[in-house]
Amino acid sequence: MRIFKKVVKISFFILISILFVVTLLFCLFNFGLLDNFAEVKFDKTKLNYVASKIEVFDKDGNELIQNKDNQKNLSLNQIPKNTINAFISIEDKNFYEHNGINYKRIVKATLKNITSRKYSQGASTISQQLIKNTHLSSEKTLKRKFNELILTKELENTLTKDEILTAYLNAIYFGNGAFGINQASQRYFSKNANELNLNESAMLAGLIKSPKTYSPITNPSNCIKRRNLVLKQMLKDKKISNEEYQNSINQGLNLNINQNFLNNNTYYNACIDEACDILKISEKDLVLKNFKIKTYLNTDLQNIVEKQINNISSYTKQQDIDGLVMTIDNKTGGITAFCGKSDYNLLNIKRQPGSVFKPIIAYAPAIEYNVLTPITPILDEKININGYSPNNYKNTYHGWISVKNALANSYNIPSIKTLDYVGIDRAKTFARQLNIQFDELDAGYSIALGGLTNGLKIKDITNCYQAFANSGKYIKASFIKSIENENGKILYSNNETKKQVMKESTSYLITDMLRECVNNGTCRKLKLNGLNIAGKTGTVASANSDYNENSDAWNISYTPNQTMCVWLGSTNNDKLLSSKITGSNAPCEIAQRIYLQAKRDNSNFSIPNSVKEVEINEIEYTKNNKILLASPNTPDRYKMKALFSIDNLPKETSSMFNNIETFKIYAKKLNNDSVELTLNVDKYLKYEVFCENDNKIYKLATIQDKQGPISFVHKDLKIREFYKYYCVAYFSNKPQIDTKSKKSNEILIYIL
């Protein structure tokens, strides 16, 4: 009983408090007691379409002009009745009865929030929402709420209810860059708002509560639930029949995305998103502030990039394909061009990186930690590591090859072995320096092939290559150089500092390896006269198909001054890429066309002092898989030049040319007057074969530049005489008199 009385007492106190607050609001609102506290003035012109107020400029100060089609305001009689009813039912069913503030709804929402112990119910009327969306920011402060009340009262005193509703429907934000009902209708359904049906109207009405949470593109299941709630409210308010309700709730979203209308993947929209992240405000708030955004955009390059994106199908022979091109200035980290084609915002999604991840997770850490060098021999073979048994492309293996060759040709097994040599944890530590984020499940060897739990954002993986091009310095890629308010005050300036995330030697050696990928590997289409280009391809097999299909095709390449990513893929699981589309064809072809059409970059990659070119013994390398320094006696023709970090130079010198190894000559009598002579030769030695007969010595043959068993026949021999055979070997690059030589065994043959 005592507990019951206590609960009643608390409930009574809460109720009295709510009534007091509501009464206070009523008095303040209706008797003008707040009018003198207004910090924002009511401006009727702000009720018009607002999204075009953001000014964005390229690097030369030219403004980006956005397509203003379908931004016109509609009158109320141009909007279907079902559309109007949908918004009123879900947002403010008493809109035509109250004077701007719905006190009954405030009490109901407050009690609901108290009982649920969370802020789940709002009480803003359409009039309040219109003011908030056109005059005020979204900050949750008492000051902002007071301003909202004052301006709402002035709105109600100035406009009729129909005029308020019209302005509201033309100004509300629907996500994906769409302000107003007509833009939203065009964006999601490729039709004007006067053509909206019941299902479409309910979806749009449900969307405005939280355009990201209920996005029909990125969260379709949430969107359908919210749409059905709107339909339920309309049924409850007797705006639709039960038959209409039942027919609608069983429908899909039936989207018809208009790619030509404020495409998510434009440079302009990318700047808007980045500005919102920088300033920690919503897009609606950004619009209200009349900011000026200065960017790194190279308009000439952007035009070339847009042309290629709009022409993707000519490379892929497939219409329903997503694609993106991004270029980054290596010195500033500024994104100089960007364009994409997709229903999704390609800057926000994560994709499997495939083989473009190999340099980041395997080869660069191996060089950074002196585990391997670019020419370290590695055995490409079938492997099984604790049950993990990956394959090379087409199940083909190549035996002993160099690390450089393995990366250039994107073989899988060497990448996994390299990761194993480095250690998964140590490799991930290196990658994190490049702003790569891992899931806790990313703990197996599959990450060496770009197999990640959640994938990576396209901008993040491209940013890693910019560090390879920039002497190992990482700088966060950005669209925006600065943001100014309407008075010219600088609110933000991009002062991102470069961070040394790897040794200069590592970045240069990786670059040299990726240049081999362009010259003789999977990026051969980028081998262009006069251009210094390093690059890597990647192809990801689809995980959602039983057929031989790919979901992603990559090419990331860079010159000394610029990094470029070309990505093609399928963000919609119903649209899988043909297996014929790989990183080495269509993405490389697009990149090639951009390089050829853009301003030519004839600069060279600078070799740092921390990288040294040394000569090694080529024979030891090719024959014995050993990296040994060439000795002073090594013939020039058997010296091989290779690049090393000064921290990881070869320490041993070959002794191969200090002495000639013992060798033998073999003789076999064929008939009464001929003998077959055989010896096993090395190409770096010169061999002279001699015969002694009747106290005379004469040379039978000189063998040079040959490898392996060599045979020849000595004919027309005299019967009943002895013939002695032997061979002398020399280092073939020096005059005989100065060169050490070695004599073979002697063989005596008697001719019967």
C-alpha positions in Angstrom: 0.0 0.0 0.0 2.8 2.4 0.9 4.5 1.7 -2.5 1.2 2.3 -4.3 0.8 5.7 -2.6 4.3 6.6 -3.5 3.7 5.8 -7.2 0.5 7.7 -7.2 2.2 10.7 -5.6 5.0 10.7 -8.2 2.6 10.3 -11.0 0.5 13.1 -9.7 3.6 15.3 -9.5 4.6 14.5 -13.1 1.1 15.2 -14.3 1.0 18.6 -12.5 4.5 19.4 -13.9 3.4 18.6 -17.5 0.2 20.7 -17.1 2.3 23.6 -15.7 4.7 23.5 -18.7 1.9 23.2 -21.2 0.0 26.1 -19.6 3.2 28.2 -19.5 3.8 27.5 -23.2 0.2 28.4 -24.0 0.5 31.7 -22.2 3.9 32.6 -23.7 2.7 31.6 -27.2 -0.8 33.2 -27.2 -0.1 36.4 -25.3 3.1 37.3 -27.1 5.3 37.1 -24.0 8.2 35.6 -25.9 8.2 38.1 -28.8 10.9 40.3 -27.3 13.2 37.3 -27.0 13.3 36.4 -30.7 16.9 36.2 -32.0 15.8 35.1 -35.6 13.5 37.2 -37.7 10.7 35.6 -39.7 11.4 35.8 -43.4 8.7 34.7 -45.7 11.1 34.3 -48.6 12.9 31.5 -46.7 9.8 29.4 -47.2 10.7 28.9 -50.8 13.0 26.1 -52.1 16.3 26.4 -50.2 18.8 23.8 -51.4 20.3 26.0 -54.1 21.8 28.4 -51.6 25.0 26.4 -51.1 27.8 27.8 -53.2 30.6 25.4 -54.2 33.7 26.5 -56.1 36.4 24.7 -58.0 40.2 25.3 -57.4 40.1 28.2 -59.8 37.2 30.0 -58.1 34.5 29.0 -60.6 31.2 28.1 -59.1 29.7 24.6 -59.7 26.3 25.1 -61.3 24.0 22.3 -60.3 21.0 21.1 -62.4 18.1 23.1 -61.2 15.5 21.0 -63.0 12.4 20.0 -61.0 13.2 22.4 -58.2 10.0 24.4 -58.8 7.5 24.8 -56.1 4.1 23.2 -56.5 0.7 24.6 -55.5 -1.5 22.6 -53.2 -3.9 21.7 -56.0 -1.0 20.1 -57.9 -0.4 17.6 -55.2 -2.6 14.5 -55.0 -5.1 14.3 -52.1 -3.6 11.0 -50.9 -0.2 12.6 -50.7 -1.5 15.5 -48.6 -3.5 13.1 -46.3 -0.4 10.9 -45.8 1.7 13.8 -44.4 -1.1 15.1 -42.2 -2.0 11.7 -40.8 1.6 10.8 -39.8 2.9 14.2 -38.9 0.1 16.4 -37.7 -3.5 15.1 -37.9 -4.9 18.1 -36.2 -3.1 20.5 -38.5 -6.3 22.4 -39.5 -7.5 22.7 -35.9 -4.6 24.1 -33.9 -2.9 27.5 -34.1 0.6 26.2 -34.6 1.1 24.4 -31.3 -0.7 21.2 -30.4 -0.9 21.2 -26.6 -2.8 18.0 -26.4 -0.1 16.2 -28.5 2.6 17.7 -26.2 1.0 16.2 -23.1 0.4 12.8 -24.9 4.0 12.7 -26.2 5.5 13.7 -22.9 3.6 11.0 -21.0 4.6 8.4 -23.6 8.3 9.4 -23.3 8.2 9.2 -19.5 6.6 5.8 -19.4 9.0 4.4 -22.0 12.0 6.2 -20.4 13.2 7.4 -23.8 12.6 10.2 -26.2 10.6 8.3 -28.8 7.6 10.7 -29.3 7.8 14.1 -30.8 5.1 16.8 -30.7 6.1 19.3 -33.4 3.4 20.4 -35.7 3.7 20.9 -39.5 4.0 24.6 -38.8 6.9 24.1 -36.3 8.6 21.7 -38.7 8.4 24.3 -41.5 10.0 26.9 -39.4 12.7 24.5 -38.2 13.5 23.4 -41.7 13.7 26.9 -43.2 14.8 29.2 -40.4 16.5 27.3 -37.6 19.2 24.6 -37.1 18.5 21.2 -35.6 20.3 21.8 -32.3 18.3 20.7 -29.3 18.5 23.7 -27.0 15.9 25.8 -25.1 16.9 28.9 -27.0 16.3 27.2 -30.4 12.9 26.0 -29.1 11.9 29.5 -28.0 12.8 30.9 -31.4 10.8 28.1 -33.0 7.7 29.0 -31.0 8.0 32.7 -31.7 8.5 32.2 -35.5 5.7 29.6 -35.6 3.3 32.1 -34.1 4.3 34.7 -36.7 4.0 32.1 -39.5 0.4 31.2 -38.4 -0.5 34.9 -38.3 0.9 35.6 -41.8 -0.1 32.6 -43.9 -3.3 30.5 -44.2 -3.2 26.8 -43.3 -3.2 25.8 -47.0 -0.3 28.2 -47.6 1.7 26.7 -44.7 1.0 23.2 -45.9 2.1 24.1 -49.4 5.3 25.7 -48.2 6.0 22.7 -46.0 5.6 20.1 -48.8 7.9 22.2 -51.0 10.7 22.7 -48.4 10.9 19.5 -46.3 14.0 17.4 -46.8 13.6 13.8 -48.1 17.3 12.7 -48.1 19.6 12.0 -51.1 19.8 15.7 -51.9 16.0 16.1 -52.5 14.3 19.1 -51.0 10.5 19.3 -51.5 7.9 16.8 -52.7 8.6 17.3 -56.4 12.3 16.7 -56.1 11.7 13.6 -53.9 9.1 12.3 -56.4 11.6 12.8 -59.2 14.5 11.3 -57.2 12.8 8.1 -56.1 10.1 7.5 -58.7 11.2 9.4 -61.8 7.9 11.2 -62.0 6.4 14.6 -61.0 4.6 14.8 -57.7 1.2 15.2 -59.3 1.5 11.6 -60.5 2.2 10.0 -57.0 0.0 7.1 -56.0 -1.0 6.0 -52.5 1.9 3.7 -52.0 4.5 6.2 -53.1 2.9 9.0 -51.1 2.9 7.0 -47.9 6.6 6.1 -48.5 7.6 9.8 -48.9 5.6 10.8 -45.9 7.3 8.2 -43.7 10.7 9.1 -45.0 11.0 12.6 -43.6 11.2 11.6 -39.9 14.7 10.3 -40.6 15.8 10.2 -44.3 18.8 8.0 -43.4 17.1 5.6 -41.1 14.2 5.1 -43.5 16.0 5.5 -46.8 14.4 3.3 -49.5 17.8 2.8 -51.0 20.0 1.8 -48.1 17.4 0.7 -45.6 14.4 -0.7 -47.7 13.0 -2.9 -44.9 12.9 0.0 -42.5 11.3 2.1 -45.2 8.5 -0.4 -45.8 7.7 -0.7 -42.1 7.5 3.1 -41.8 5.4 3.3 -45.0 3.0 0.8 -43.6 2.7 2.8 -40.4 1.7 5.8 -42.4 -0.9 3.7 -44.2 -2.2 2.4 -40.9 -2.6 6.0 -39.6 -4.4 7.0 -42.8 -6.8 4.1 -42.4 -7.4 5.1 -38.7 -8.1 8.6 -39.9 -10.5 7.3 -42.5 -8.5 8.8 -45.3 -8.3 5.4 -47.1 -10.5 2.3 -47.2 -9.5 -1.0 -45.7 -9.2 -2.4 -49.2 -6.8 0.3 -50.2 -4.8 -0.3 -47.0 -4.6 -4.1 -47.6 -3.5 -3.7 -51.2 -0.8 -1.1 -50.4 0.9 -2.8 -47.4 1.6 -5.9 -49.5 3.4 -3.9 -52.2 7.1 -3.4 -52.6 8.6 0.0 -52.8 8.6 0.0 -56.6 11.4 2.5 -56.9 12.5 4.0 -60.2 15.6 5.9 -59.3 16.4 8.8 -61.6 20.2 8.9 -62.0 20.1 12.2 -63.8 18.4 14.0 -60.9 20.8 15.1 -58.2 22.9 12.0 -58.5 24.4 11.0 -55.2 27.8 10.5 -56.8 28.6 14.0 -58.0 31.5 16.1 -56.9 29.0 18.7 -55.6 27.1 16.2 -53.4 30.3 14.7 -52.1 31.3 18.2 -51.0 28.0 18.7 -49.3 28.3 15.4 -47.4 31.9 16.3 -46.4 31.0 19.8 -45.2 28.2 18.3 -43.0 30.8 15.9 -41.5 33.3 18.7 -40.9 30.9 21.1 -39.3 28.9 18.4 -37.5 25.6 19.7 -38.9 22.8 18.3 -41.1 22.5 19.2 -44.8 19.4 21.2 -44.0 21.4 23.3 -41.5 24.2 23.7 -44.0 21.7 25.1 -46.6 20.3 27.6 -44.1 23.8 29.1 -43.3 24.5 30.2 -46.9 28.0 28.8 -46.7 30.6 29.1 -49.5 32.7 25.9 -50.0 36.0 26.0 -51.8 37.3 22.7 -53.2 40.3 21.1 -55.0 38.2 20.4 -58.1 40.0 20.4 -61.4 37.1 21.2 -63.8 38.9 20.1 -67.0 39.8 16.7 -65.4 36.3 16.4 -64.0 34.8 16.8 -67.4 37.0 14.0 -68.7 36.0 11.7 -65.8 32.3 12.4 -66.1 32.5 11.5 -69.8 34.1 8.2 -69.0 31.5 7.3 -66.3 28.7 8.2 -68.6 30.2 5.9 -71.2 30.9 2.8 -68.9 28.7 0.5 -71.0 31.0 1.0 -74.0 33.7 -0.7 -72.0 31.7 -3.4 -70.3 28.9 -4.1 -72.8 26.6 -4.1 -69.8 24.1 -1.4 -69.0 23.2 -2.1 -65.4 26.6 -1.6 -63.9 27.9 0.7 -61.2 31.1 2.7 -61.5 33.3 5.3 -60.0 36.4 7.3 -60.9 38.3 9.4 -58.3 41.6 11.3 -58.6 43.7 12.7 -55.7 46.5 15.2 -55.8 49.4 13.5 -54.1 50.9 16.6 -52.5 47.8 18.1 -51.0 45.5 15.1 -50.6 42.8 17.1 -52.5 40.3 15.2 -54.5 40.6 16.8 -58.0 37.9 14.8 -59.7 35.1 12.5 -58.7 32.1 11.0 -60.4 30.1 7.8 -59.9 27.1 6.0 -61.3 25.0 4.0 -58.8 21.7 4.1 -56.9 23.9 4.2 -53.8 26.2 6.8 -52.4 29.5 5.1 -53.5 31.5 7.1 -51.0 29.6 5.6 -48.1 29.4 1.9 -49.1 32.1 -0.7 -48.4 33.4 -3.1 -51.1 35.7 -6.1 -51.0 39.1 -4.7 -52.3 40.4 -8.0 -53.8 43.9 -7.9 -55.0 44.3 -4.1 -54.7 44.7 -4.8 -51.0 47.8 -7.1 -51.5 50.4 -4.3 -51.5 48.9 -2.8 -48.3 48.5 -5.9 -46.2 51.3 -8.2 -47.5 54.1 -6.7 -49.6 54.5 -3.2 -48.1 54.7 -4.6 -44.5 57.2 -7.3 -45.7 59.5 -4.6 -47.1 58.9 -2.2 -44.2 60.0 -4.8 -41.7 62.9 -6.2 -43.8 61.2 -9.6 -44.1 61.6 -9.7 -47.9 63.0 -7.7 -50.8 61.4 -7.1 -54.2 63.6 -9.8 -55.7 63.3 -12.4 -52.9 62.5 -15.8 -54.6 59.2 -17.2 -53.4 57.7 -20.6 -54.4 54.3 -20.3 -56.0 52.8 -23.7 -55.3 49.6 -25.3 -54.0 49.4 -24.8 -50.2 47.3 -25.7 -47.2 47.6 -23.7 -44.0 45.5 -25.2 -41.2 42.8 -26.2 -43.6 43.0 -23.0 -45.7 43.8 -24.0 -49.2 43.4 -21.1 -51.7 44.0 -21.3 -55.4 45.7 -19.1 -58.0 43.7 -17.9 -60.9 42.8 -20.9 -63.1 44.6 -23.2 -60.6 47.9 -22.4 -62.3 51.2 -22.3 -60.3 54.6 -20.9 -61.4 57.3 -22.4 -59.2 60.1 -20.1 -58.0 59.5 -16.4 -58.9 60.5 -13.1 -57.4 58.2 -11.2 -55.1 58.2 -8.4 -57.6 56.9 -10.7 -60.4 54.4 -12.2 -58.0 52.8 -8.8 -57.3 53.0 -7.7 -60.9 51.0 -10.7 -62.0 48.8 -10.8 -58.9 49.4 -14.4 -58.0 47.6 -15.4 -54.8 49.8 -17.9 -53.1 52.9 -15.6 -52.9 50.7 -12.9 -51.2 49.5 -15.4 -48.6 53.0 -16.7 -48.0 54.3 -13.1 -47.6 51.6 -12.3 -45.1 52.5 -15.5 -43.2 56.2 -14.4 -43.1 55.3 -10.9 -41.8 52.6 -12.1 -39.3 48.9 -11.2 -39.5 49.0 -8.9 -36.4 52.1 -7.0 -37.6 50.7 -6.6 -41.1 47.4 -5.2 -39.7 49.3 -2.8 -37.5 51.0 -1.5 -40.6 47.7 -1.2 -42.5 46.1 0.7 -39.7 48.7 3.5 -40.2 47.0 3.9 -43.6 43.6 4.4 -41.9 42.5 0.8 -42.7 39.9 -0.4 -40.2 39.5 -4.1 -39.5 36.7 -6.1 -38.1 37.7 -8.5 -35.2 36.9 -11.4 -37.6 39.6 -10.2 -40.0 42.1 -12.6 -38.5 42.8 -15.2 -41.2 45.1 -15.5 -44.2 42.2 -14.6 -46.6 42.9 -10.9 -45.9 46.1 -11.3 -48.0 43.7 -11.6 -51.0 41.5 -8.7 -49.9 38.8 -10.9 -48.3 37.5 -8.7 -45.4 34.4 -9.1 -43.3 33.0 -5.7 -44.1 35.1 -4.5 -47.0 36.6 -1.0 -47.3 35.4 2.3 -48.5 36.6 3.2 -52.0 38.1 6.5 -50.9 40.0 4.8 -48.1 41.7 2.2 -50.2 42.6 4.8 -52.9 44.1 7.0 -50.1 46.5 4.2 -49.3 48.1 4.3 -52.7 48.5 8.1 -52.5 50.9 7.3 -49.6 52.9 5.0 -51.8 53.2 7.8 -54.4 54.0 10.4 -51.7 57.3 9.0 -50.3 55.4 7.1 -47.5 53.5 10.1 -46.2 49.8 9.7 -45.6 47.4 12.7 -45.9 43.7 12.3 -45.6 42.0 12.8 -48.9 39.5 15.7 -49.0 37.1 17.4 -51.3 37.1 20.7 -49.4 39.8 23.3 -49.1 37.9 25.7 -47.0 34.4 26.8 -45.8 33.3 30.4 -45.4 30.1 31.8 -43.9 28.0 34.4 -45.8 30.2 37.2 -44.3 33.4 35.7 -45.7 34.7 34.4 -42.3 36.6 31.2 -42.7 35.0 28.5 -40.5 37.2 25.7 -41.7 40.5 25.4 -43.6 42.0 22.0 -44.5 45.3 21.9 -42.7 45.7 18.1 -42.7 49.3 17.4 -42.0 51.3 14.6 -43.8 52.1 11.7 -41.5 55.1 9.5 -42.3 53.5 6.0 -42.1 56.2 4.0 -43.8 59.9 4.4 -44.7 60.6 6.3 -48.0 62.4 3.2 -49.1 59.3 1.1 -48.6 57.1 3.4 -50.7 59.6 3.6 -53.5 60.2 -0.1 -53.7 56.5 -0.8 -53.8 56.2 1.9 -56.5 58.9 0.2 -58.5 57.1 -3.2 -58.1 53.8 -1.6 -59.2 55.6 -0.1 -62.2 56.4 -3.6 -63.2 52.7 -4.4 -62.9 52.2 -1.7 -65.6 55.1 -2.7 -67.7 54.7 -6.5 -67.7 51.9 -7.4 -65.4 48.1 -7.1 -65.1 48.1 -3.3 -65.7 49.8 -3.5 -69.1 47.0 -1.4 -70.7 48.5 1.6 -68.8 51.9 1.2 -70.4 51.9 4.6 -72.1 54.8 6.3 -73.8 56.4 9.1 -71.7 54.2 8.4 -68.6 55.6 7.1 -65.3 52.6 5.1 -64.0 52.5 2.5 -61.2 49.3 0.5 -60.7 47.5 -2.5 -59.4 44.4 -4.4 -60.5 41.8 -6.3 -58.5 38.9 -8.6 -59.3 36.4 -9.9 -56.7 34.4 -13.0 -57.5 30.7 -12.7 -56.5 29.7 -14.4 -53.3 26.1 -14.4 -54.2 26.1 -16.5 -57.4 26.6 -20.1 -58.3 28.0 -19.0 -61.6 31.4 -17.7 -62.7 30.6 -14.0 -62.0 32.4 -11.1 -60.5 31.1 -8.4 -58.2 34.0 -5.9 -58.3 36.7 -4.9 -60.7 39.4 -2.4 -59.7 42.3 -0.4 -61.0 44.2 1.9 -58.8 47.2 3.7 -60.4 49.4 6.7 -59.8 51.9 9.0 -61.3 54.3 11.1 -59.1 51.6 13.8 -58.9 48.3 12.1 -59.0 46.5 8.9 -57.8 43.5 7.5 -59.6 41.0 4.8 -58.8 38.6 3.3 -61.3 36.0 0.9 -59.8 33.3 -1.1 -61.5 30.9 -3.2 -59.6 27.4 -4.4 -58.6 26.0 -2.8 -55.5 22.7 -4.4 -56.3 22.9 -8.2 -55.9 20.5 -8.6 -58.8 23.0 -7.0 -61.1 26.2 -9.2 -61.1 29.1 -8.5 -63.4 30.1 -11.0 -66.1 33.3 -12.9 -65.4 34.7 -11.3 -68.5 34.9 -8.0 -66.7 38.1 -8.0 -64.6 40.4 -5.4 -63.1 42.8 -5.8 -66.0 40.4 -4.9 -68.8 37.6 -2.4 -68.4 38.9 -0.4 -65.4 42.4 -0.2 -67.0 40.9 0.9 -70.3 38.9 3.7 -68.6 42.1 4.8 -66.7 44.1 4.7 -69.9 41.6 7.0 -71.7 41.7 9.5 -68.8 45.5 9.5 -68.8 45.6 10.1 -72.5 43.0 12.9 -72.5 44.2 14.7 -69.3 47.1 17.1 -69.0 50.2 15.1 -69.4 52.3 14.3 -66.4 55.9 13.7 -67.5 57.5 13.8 -64.1 59.6 10.9 -62.6 59.5 9.1 -59.3 62.5 10.2 -57.3 64.7 7.5 -55.9 65.4 8.3 -52.2 68.8 8.0 -50.6 67.5 5.1 -48.5 67.3 2.9 -51.6 70.4 1.5 -53.3 70.9 -0.3 -56.5 73.4 -3.1 -56.2 74.7 -5.9 -58.4 74.0 -9.5 -57.6 75.1 -12.7 -59.1 72.5 -13.6 -61.6 73.4 -17.3 -61.9 73.2 -17.8 -58.1 69.8 -16.1 -58.3 68.3 -17.9 -61.2 69.9 -21.3 -60.6 70.1 -21.5 -56.8 67.4 -19.0 -55.7 70.1 -17.1 -53.7 70.6 -13.4 -53.4 74.4 -13.0 -53.3 76.4 -9.9 -54.2 78.4 -10.2 -57.4 82.1 -10.6 -56.7 84.8 -8.5 -58.6 85.5 -11.5 -60.8 81.8 -11.8 -61.8 81.5 -11.3 -65.6 79.3 -8.2 -66.4 77.0 -10.4 -68.4 76.2 -12.4 -65.2 75.6 -9.4 -63.0 72.0 -8.5 -62.2 71.0 -5.0 -60.9 68.4 -4.8 -58.2 67.0 -2.3 -55.7 67.2 -2.7 -52.0 66.5 -0.7 -48.9 69.8 0.3 -47.3 68.4 -1.4 -44.2 68.1 -4.7 -45.9 71.1 -5.0 -48.3 72.5 -8.4 -49.3 75.4 -9.2 -47.0 77.0 -12.3 -48.6 79.1 -12.2 -51.8 79.1 -15.0 -54.3 82.3 -17.0 -54.7 81.1 -18.5 -57.9 83.7 -16.7 -60.1 86.6 -17.1 -57.7 87.1 -20.7 -58.7 85.8 -23.0 -61.4 84.1 -26.1 -60.1 85.5 -29.5 -61.1 83.9 -30.9 -64.3 84.2 -34.0 -66.5 84.4 -34.9 -70.1 83.0 -38.2 -71.4 84.0 -40.1 -74.5 82.3 -43.0 -76.3 83.6 -44.9 -79.3 80.9 -45.0 -82.0 82.6 -47.2 -84.6 86.1 -47.9 -85.9 86.9 -44.3 -86.9 84.7 -41.9 -84.7 84.3 -40.9 -81.0 81.3 -39.0 -79.4 82.4 -36.5 -76.8 80.0 -35.1 -74.1 80.3 -32.5 -71.4 77.9 -30.6 -69.2 78.5 -26.8 -69.6 77.6 -23.6 -67.9 76.8 -20.6 -70.0 79.1 -18.3 -68.0 82.2 -20.4 -68.9 84.1 -20.8 -72.1 85.2 -24.4 -72.9 88.0 -25.5 -75.2 88.1 -29.2 -76.0 91.6 -30.7 -77.0 92.8 -33.9 -78.5 96.4 -35.3 -78.3 97.5 -37.8 -80.9 101.0 -38.8 -82.2 102.6 -36.3 -79.7 100.6 -33.5 -81.2 97.9 -31.4 -79.4 95.1 -29.6 -81.3 91.8 -27.9 -80.4 88.7 -29.7 -81.4 86.0 -27.2 -80.3 85.3 -24.0 -78.5 82.0 -24.0 -76.6 80.5 -20.7 -75.2 77.1 -19.3 -74.2 75.7 -22.7 -73.8 74.0 -24.4 -70.9 73.5 -28.1 -70.2 74.8 -31.2 -71.9 76.7 -30.7 -75.2 77.8 -33.5 -77.5 79.8 -33.6 -80.7 81.6 -36.3 -82.8 85.3 -36.5 -83.6 85.4 -38.3 -87.0 88.0 -39.9 -89.4 90.3 -41.2 -86.8 93.4 -43.4 -87.6 93.2 -47.0 -86.7 95.7 -48.6 -84.3 96.4 -45.2 -82.6 95.7 -43.7 -79.2 93.7 -40.5 -78.8 93.7 -38.5 -75.5 90.8 -36.0 -74.9 90.4 -33.3 -72.2 88.8 -29.9 -71.8 89.9 -26.6 -70.3 87.3 -24.1 -68.9 87.8 -20.3 -68.5 85.8 -17.4 -67.2 84.6 -16.2 -70.5 84.6 -12.5 -70.0 88.4 -12.0 -69.6 91.4 -12.6 -71.8 92.6 -16.2 -71.4 96.0 -15.1 -70.0 94.5 -13.3 -67.1 91.8 -15.7 -66.2 91.9 -18.7 -63.9 91.2 -21.9 -65.7 90.5 -25.5 -64.9 91.3 -28.7 -66.7 88.9 -31.6 -66.9 89.7 -35.3 -66.6 91.7 -37.0 -69.4 90.2 -39.9 -71.5 92.4 -42.3 -73.6 90.7 -44.0 -76.5 92.4 -46.7 -78.7 91.1 -47.0 -82.3 91.2 -50.6 -83.5 
